[in-house]
C-alpha cells in the first residue's frame, strides 16, 4: 500500500504540457493481495471493489 500511496501523491503533482488546466489530477486506487488458492479473477474483483470504495469515500484515495 505504501507504493500505491506514493503513486497517488505523484499523480496529484503531475503537470501535463498541452493539457488544458482542469484542476488537480487525482487517482483512486484499489489494492488486493492474492490469497493462496484464489482464482486470479477473484483477486482482480476484490481490487476493483476496493477502487469503487475509494471513489465512494471521496476519491483520490487508496483502499484495500
Residue pairs with C-beta under 8 A, 6 or more apart in sequence:
1 31
1 62
1 64
4 29
4 31
4 62
5 62
7 27
7 29
8 26
8 27
8 29
8 60
8 61
8 62
11 25
11 26
11 27
12 24
12 25
12 26
12 27
12 60
14 25
16 25
26 59
26 60
27 60
28 51
28 54
28 55
28 59
28 60
28 61
28 63
29 50
29 51
29 54
29 61
29 62
29 63
30 46
30 47
30 48
30 49
30 50
30 51
30 52
30 53
30 54
30 63
30 64
31 47
31 50
31 62
31 63
31 64
32 43
32 44
32 46
32 47
32 50
32 64
33 43
34 40
34 43
35 43
50 63
50 64
51 63
53 63
54 61
54 62
54 63
57 63
